[in-house]
């Protein structure tokens, strides 16, 4: 959520120390995926422009930011290097990369891997087919859990109290979740029914919930302790991912996620033999 911009040095946000403010600036700089002006970062963080400028200069001196055209700033080489090293070292990503490439070759659709950050899914890796149309999925991109297939897949495998807490925290007015499109599931009861169906069949379906004219399927990846590690997803235009294609690709994505889970020492998600049947205490 964008915070109000402070323009007076005396209007500092209470309770935040220098490290907190620097982290806010760094996150805003990296999250938007391109060079940003000082005013944009101030608007995103709610910090004063002088505070943002001071932190940007410090980050630039350390290599975490660098000046761009027109007085803007972008992520610096040191930040990019650390991100690349962290991604390369992740065991889930090492296992997911060949799985994504195989899914893309077999289906001709965009295959991607995401992890959870609070109430959002963060895309870390993708295998993109050649083609003129480019979807909004990109490394570092985010989507609400309740509106994306990867998010729904991860929610469906969380213990029910934890999933309910995530949804409760995302409610706009206590009754509805934010809509990304006209098709987004915003009613909590409807969404819970969708999560139960997702857990039963082992994969989620995003039917234009997050992006118009785009349909996605995804399945959760579980770790050795049964915890949700991430999700493997497949996305394409609705005419390419019709109902018949989803019926074929859904089990393929489920099998791909199971392969990554197995490599991590995890087990396959629970599949109830009866619609809506779930194990006691959770959905995994």
C-alpha positions in Angstrom: 0.0 0.0 0.0 1.4 3.5 -0.9 1.9 5.6 2.2 1.2 9.4 2.3 4.2 11.6 1.3 5.7 13.7 4.0 7.4 16.9 2.8 8.5 18.4 6.1 11.5 17.1 8.0 9.5 17.3 11.2 6.8 14.9 9.9 8.9 11.8 10.3 7.0 8.5 10.6 7.1 7.7 14.4 8.8 4.5 15.6 11.1 4.0 12.7 14.9 4.1 13.1 17.5 4.8 10.4 17.8 1.1 9.5 14.0 0.7 9.1 13.9 3.7 6.8 16.9 2.5 4.8 15.1 -0.9 4.3 12.0 0.9 3.2 13.9 2.9 0.6 15.8 -0.2 -0.6 12.6 -2.2 -0.9 10.8 0.5 -2.9 13.8 0.9 -5.1 14.0 -2.8 -5.9 10.3 -3.6 -6.0 9.2 -1.3 -8.8 11.6 -2.9 -11.3 13.1 0.2 -12.9 14.7 3.6 -12.2 12.6 5.8 -9.9 12.7 9.5 -9.0 13.1 10.6 -5.4 9.4 11.7 -5.3 8.2 8.3 -6.3 10.2 6.6 -3.6 9.0 9.2 -1.0 5.4 8.5 -2.0 5.9 4.7 -1.8 7.6 4.8 1.6 5.9 7.8 3.3 9.3 9.3 4.2 10.3 12.9 3.6 12.2 13.7 0.4 15.4 14.8 2.4 15.3 11.5 4.3 14.9 9.5 1.1 17.7 11.4 -0.6 20.1 10.9 2.3 19.5 7.1 2.3 19.8 6.9 -1.5 23.2 8.6 -1.4 24.3 6.1 1.3 23.0 3.2 -0.7 24.7 4.4 -3.8 28.0 4.8 -1.9 27.7 1.1 -0.9 26.8 -0.1 -4.4 23.2 -1.0 -3.5 21.8 1.8 -5.7 23.1 3.8 -8.6 22.1 7.1 -10.2 20.1 6.9 -13.4 19.0 9.4 -16.0 17.1 12.5 -14.9 18.0 12.3 -11.3 16.4 8.9 -10.8 17.9 5.9 -9.0 17.9 2.2 -9.7 19.1 -1.0 -8.1 22.9 -1.1 -7.9 25.3 -3.9 -8.9 26.0 -5.0 -5.3 22.2 -5.5 -4.7 21.8 -7.3 -7.9 24.8 -9.5 -7.2 23.4 -10.4 -3.7 20.0 -11.2 -5.2 21.5 -13.5 -7.9 23.7 -15.3 -5.3 20.7 -15.9 -3.0 18.6 -17.2 -5.8 21.3 -19.5 -7.1 21.9 -20.9 -3.6 18.2 -21.8 -3.0 17.6 -25.6 -3.1 14.0 -25.1 -4.2 15.1 -23.0 -7.1 17.8 -25.4 -8.2 15.1 -28.1 -8.3 12.4 -25.9 -9.8 14.4 -24.6 -12.8 14.6 -27.9 -14.8 11.0 -28.7 -13.9 9.9 -25.3 -15.2 11.8 -25.8 -18.4 10.2 -29.2 -18.9 6.7 -27.8 -18.3 7.3 -25.0 -20.8 8.5 -27.4 -23.5 5.6 -29.9 -23.0 2.9 -27.3 -22.8 4.1 -24.2 -24.7 3.0 -22.0 -21.9 4.8 -19.8 -19.4 6.0 -21.8 -16.4 6.9 -20.0 -13.2 7.9 -20.6 -9.6 6.8 -18.4 -6.7 7.2 -18.2 -2.9 5.0 -16.5 -0.3 5.8 -13.2 1.4 2.9 -12.5 3.8 -0.3 -12.1 1.9 1.5 -11.9 -1.5 3.1 -14.4 -3.9 6.6 -13.3 -5.2 7.7 -14.8 -8.5 11.4 -15.9 -8.4 11.9 -17.8 -11.6 10.1 -18.4 -14.9 10.6 -20.3 -18.2 9.0 -18.3 -20.9 8.1 -19.6 -24.4 8.9 -17.7 -27.5 6.1 -15.5 -28.6 4.9 -12.0 -29.3 2.6 -11.8 -26.2 4.2 -11.1 -22.9 2.3 -11.6 -19.6 2.9 -9.5 -16.5 4.6 -12.4 -14.7 8.3 -11.4 -14.1 11.0 -12.3 -11.6 10.4 -10.2 -8.5 6.8 -9.5 -9.5 4.1 -9.8 -6.8 0.5 -10.8 -6.8 -2.0 -11.2 -3.9 -2.3 -14.8 -2.7 -6.1 -14.7 -3.1 -6.1 -13.6 -6.8 -3.3 -15.8 -8.2 -3.0 -19.5 -8.9 0.3 -19.8 -7.2 -1.1 -17.9 -4.2 -4.2 -20.0 -4.0 -2.1 -23.1 -4.2 0.1 -22.0 -1.3 -3.0 -20.9 0.7 -4.7 -24.3 0.1 -1.7 -26.1 1.7 -1.4 -23.9 4.8 -3.0 -25.1 8.0 -6.5 -23.7 8.0 -6.0 -21.2 10.9 -2.9 -19.8 9.2 -4.7 -19.4 5.9 -7.7 -17.7 7.6 -5.3 -15.3 9.3 -3.8 -14.4 6.0 -7.2 -13.7 4.5 -8.3 -11.7 7.5 -5.3 -9.5 7.2 -6.0 -8.8 3.5 -9.7 -7.8 4.0 -10.4 -4.3 2.8 -13.3 -3.4 5.1 -13.7 -6.6 7.1 -16.0 -8.2 4.5 -14.3 -8.2 1.1 -10.8 -8.8 -0.4 -9.3 -6.4 -2.9 -10.2 -7.1 -6.5 -7.6 -7.2 -9.3 -10.1 -7.9 -12.0 -13.9 -8.3 -12.3 -13.4 -12.0 -11.8 -11.3 -11.9 -8.6 -12.8 -13.9 -5.7 -13.4 -11.3 -3.0 -15.9 -13.0 -0.8 -14.1 -14.9 2.0 -16.7 -17.7 2.1 -16.4 -18.3 -1.7 -12.6 -18.2 -1.5 -12.6 -20.8 1.3 -14.7 -23.1 -0.9 -12.2 -22.5 -3.7 -9.3 -23.4 -1.4 -11.1 -26.6 -0.3 -11.6 -27.6 -4.0 -7.9 -26.7 -4.7 -6.7 -28.9 -1.9 -9.0 -31.8 -3.1 -7.6 -31.9 -6.6 -4.1 -30.8 -5.8 -3.9 -27.7 -8.0 -5.4 -24.2 -8.2 -7.0 -22.5 -11.1 -6.9 -18.7 -11.6 -9.6 -17.9 -14.1 -8.7 -14.3 -14.9 -8.6 -13.5 -11.2 -5.4 -11.6 -11.4 -5.1 -10.5 -15.1 -7.7 -10.2 -17.8 -7.5 -12.8 -20.6 -5.0 -14.9 -18.6 -5.7 -18.2 -17.0 -3.2 -20.0 -14.7 -2.9 -23.3 -12.8 -0.5 -24.0 -9.9 0.3 -26.5 -7.3 2.1 -26.1 -3.9 5.6 -27.2 -3.2 6.1 -28.6 0.3 9.3 -29.0 2.4 10.6 -31.8 4.5 8.5 -30.8 7.5 5.3 -30.4 5.4 5.6 -26.6 5.3 4.7 -24.6 2.3 7.9 -23.7 0.4 6.4 -22.2 -2.8 4.3 -23.1 -5.8 4.8 -24.1 -9.4 2.5 -22.4 -11.9 1.6 -22.4 -15.6 0.0 -19.3 -17.3 -1.4 -18.6 -20.7 -4.0 -16.7 -22.6 -7.6 -18.0 -22.0 -8.0 -19.3 -25.5 -4.9 -21.4 -25.1 -5.7 -22.5 -21.6 -9.4 -23.5 -22.0 -11.2 -26.0 -19.8 -9.9 -29.0 -21.7 -6.3 -27.7 -21.5 -6.6 -27.0 -17.7 -7.9 -30.6 -17.2 -4.7 -31.9 -18.9 -2.2 -29.3 -17.6 -3.4 -29.2 -14.0 -2.2 -32.8 -13.2 1.0 -32.0 -15.0 1.7 -29.0 -12.8 0.7 -31.0 -9.7 3.2 -33.7 -10.7 5.9 -31.0 -11.3 5.3 -29.5 -7.9 5.5 -33.0 -6.4 8.8 -33.6 -8.0 10.3 -30.4 -6.4 8.7 -31.4 -3.1 10.2 -34.8 -3.3 13.6 -33.3 -4.0 13.3 -31.2 -0.8 12.3 -34.2 1.2 8.6 -33.3 1.3 5.5 -35.2 0.4 2.7 -34.7 -2.1 -0.2 -32.5 -1.0 -3.2 -34.3 0.4 -5.8 -35.3 -2.2 -9.2 -36.0 -0.7 -11.3 -38.7 -2.4 -14.5 -36.8 -1.8 -15.0 -33.1 -2.8 -14.4 -30.9 0.2 -12.9 -33.7 2.4 -9.9 -32.3 4.2 -7.6 -33.7 6.9 -8.3 -32.4 10.4 -6.2 -29.4 11.4 -5.3 -28.2 8.0 -5.3 -28.6 4.2 -1.9 -30.3 3.7 
